[in-house]
Amino acid sequence: DGAIADYNKFLYVPGVNHEKYKTVNYNMGYAYFKKGDYPNAIQWLRKYAASSDDNKKLCDAYIRIGDCYFLTRDNQQAIDFYDQAVKIGALDVDYALFQIAVCYGLENKNESKIAALESLLNTYKNSAYSPDAKYEIAESYLLNDAMDNALTWFQRVISEHPKSAYVKKSLLSSAQ
């Protein structure tokens, strides 16, 4: 709350440098995001995005806007903003792709979910989200009654990520 009050004061200081003003929009958005006030976070981050020329911060702003929509269960808006971050490609693109897939899963669009996860795996081979993505692909195939495909992906989790938290779940799912 203190940060938000300080940023609000800054906005009304005469002669504020335009570049610093844009950063205030970004910082206000983050302050509201951390506070859990997602509608205000969206408002401020969108203000920042409308005038940003810093691709890394713009990409981050789009991801946080996507997170706000995700947290308020507006999956289509979340997908749209995560997708904008993917198109910029400057920061945490594997995270944005994973979140797109999660949103598709929540909308019961398993084929789109699988496509997003495969895109993540093909583009970011060393992503920290690789075990998660492979496990989610397996689970999606399981939901679609495509047992052979599900087993293939469960086996990939087990063999390619032996220390992953998903190994036990994969073993259990592949034994059924």
C-alpha distance (Angstrom), angle and dihedral (degrees) to the residues before:
residue distance angle dihedral
D1 . . .
G2 3.80 . .
A3 3.80 91.7 .
I4 3.80 91.6 50.3
A5 3.82 91.1 50.8
D6 3.82 91.3 48.7
Y7 3.81 92.5 48.9
N8 3.81 90.5 48.5
K9 3.81 90.4 53.2
F10 3.81 90.1 49.2
L11 3.80 91.7 53.8
Y12 3.79 91.1 62.3
V13 3.79 98.8 45.9
P14 3.82 109.6 117.1
G15 3.80 115.4 -114.5
V16 3.82 97.0 19.7
N17 3.79 112.2 173.9
H18 3.83 109.1 -108.9
E19 3.82 93.5 -132.1
K20 3.79 91.9 53.4
Y21 3.79 89.4 46.1
K22 3.82 90.4 58.3
T23 3.80 90.2 50.6
V24 3.80 89.6 52.5
N25 3.80 89.1 59.8
Y26 3.80 89.3 53.4
N27 3.81 92.7 46.0
M28 3.81 92.4 46.8
G29 3.79 89.2 51.6
Y30 3.78 90.8 51.8
A31 3.79 92.8 46.5
Y32 3.80 90.9 53.4
F33 3.81 90.4 44.2
K34 3.81 92.1 53.9
K35 3.81 89.0 47.5
G36 3.82 90.6 53.5
D37 3.80 93.1 -116.5
Y38 3.80 94.6 133.6
P39 3.83 99.8 171.5
N40 3.82 90.8 56.5
A41 3.80 91.2 42.1
I42 3.80 89.3 54.4
Q43 3.80 91.8 48.4
W44 3.81 94.5 51.9
L45 3.79 96.6 39.8
R46 3.80 90.6 49.9
K47 3.81 89.0 50.8
Y48 3.78 88.1 52.9
A49 3.81 92.6 46.5
A50 3.80 92.3 51.8
S51 3.80 91.7 63.1
S52 3.80 104.7 25.6
D53 3.77 124.6 120.7
D54 3.82 95.2 172.8
N55 3.82 104.5 99.4
K56 3.80 95.4 -161.5
K57 3.80 94.6 51.7
L58 3.79 91.4 39.9
C59 3.79 90.4 52.7
D60 3.80 89.9 48.1
A61 3.81 91.1 48.2
Y62 3.81 90.7 52.4
I63 3.80 90.5 49.5
R64 3.81 92.0 50.2
I65 3.81 90.7 47.2
G66 3.79 87.2 51.2
D67 3.80 89.1 49.7
C68 3.82 90.5 51.5
Y69 3.77 91.9 52.2
F70 3.81 90.4 44.5
L71 3.80 91.3 51.8
T72 3.80 90.4 50.0
R73 3.83 90.3 48.6
D74 3.80 96.2 -113.6
N75 3.79 93.4 134.4
Q76 3.80 98.1 171.5
Q77 3.81 92.6 53.9
A78 3.81 88.8 45.7
I79 3.81 90.4 52.8
D80 3.81 90.9 49.3
F81 3.80 93.5 53.8
Y82 3.80 95.3 41.2
D83 3.80 86.6 51.1
Q84 3.81 90.8 53.7
A85 3.80 88.5 53.6
V86 3.81 90.2 50.0
K87 3.81 90.4 51.7
I88 3.81 91.5 53.1
G89 3.79 89.6 46.2
A90 3.80 96.2 -167.7
L91 3.81 102.9 120.0
D92 3.83 141.4 15.2
V93 3.79 93.8 -11.3
D94 3.80 91.7 156.4
Y95 3.82 88.9 56.7
A96 3.81 90.8 49.9
L97 3.82 91.3 49.8
F98 3.79 91.0 48.8
Q99 3.80 91.0 50.2
I100 3.81 90.9 48.8
A101 3.80 87.8 54.7
V102 3.81 92.1 48.5
C103 3.81 89.9 51.9
Y104 3.79 91.5 49.9
G105 3.80 88.8 50.5
L106 3.79 91.2 52.2
E107 3.80 88.2 52.3
N108 3.85 90.4 50.7
K109 3.80 91.0 -115.3
N110 3.80 95.3 136.0
E111 3.81 96.5 164.6
S112 3.81 91.1 54.5
K113 3.81 88.8 45.0
I114 3.80 91.5 53.3
A115 3.82 91.5 46.9
A116 3.83 91.7 52.2
L117 3.81 91.7 48.0
E118 3.81 92.4 47.7
S119 3.81 89.0 49.8
L120 3.82 88.7 53.1
L121 3.82 91.6 49.6
N122 3.80 94.7 45.4
T123 3.80 94.8 46.4
Y124 3.81 100.9 36.5
K125 3.79 105.4 34.6
N126 3.82 93.7 170.9
S127 3.78 97.0 43.3
A128 3.78 118.9 143.2
Y129 3.82 84.7 -131.1
S130 3.83 94.1 61.8
P131 3.82 96.9 100.6
D132 3.80 90.9 44.4
A133 3.80 91.5 48.2
K134 3.80 94.1 49.1
Y135 3.78 92.0 47.4
E136 3.81 91.8 48.4
I137 3.81 90.8 49.4
A138 3.81 89.2 52.5
E139 3.80 91.5 48.6
S140 3.81 91.0 48.5
Y141 3.79 91.5 52.5
L142 3.79 88.7 47.9
L143 3.82 89.9 54.3
N144 3.81 89.0 49.8
D145 3.85 90.8 51.9
A146 3.81 90.9 -116.0
M147 3.81 94.8 137.1
D148 3.81 97.6 169.3
N149 3.80 91.9 53.9
A150 3.81 91.1 44.3
L151 3.82 91.7 51.9
T152 3.80 91.3 48.9
W153 3.81 90.9 54.9
F154 3.81 94.4 43.2
Q155 3.82 87.8 52.8
R156 3.81 90.1 50.8
V157 3.80 90.3 53.9
I158 3.81 90.2 50.2
S159 3.81 96.6 45.4
E160 3.81 100.8 35.6
H161 3.81 99.1 38.3
P162 3.82 106.7 31.2
K163 3.81 93.1 162.2
S164 3.78 95.0 48.7
A165 3.78 122.0 118.3
Y166 3.81 85.7 -127.2
V167 3.81 94.8 66.3
K168 3.82 95.3 84.6
K169 3.80 91.8 45.8
S170 3.80 90.1 47.7
L171 3.79 91.7 49.8
L172 3.79 90.8 50.0
S173 3.79 93.8 46.4
S174 3.79 94.1 46.4
A175 3.83 91.6 49.3
Q176 3.81 93.1 58.7
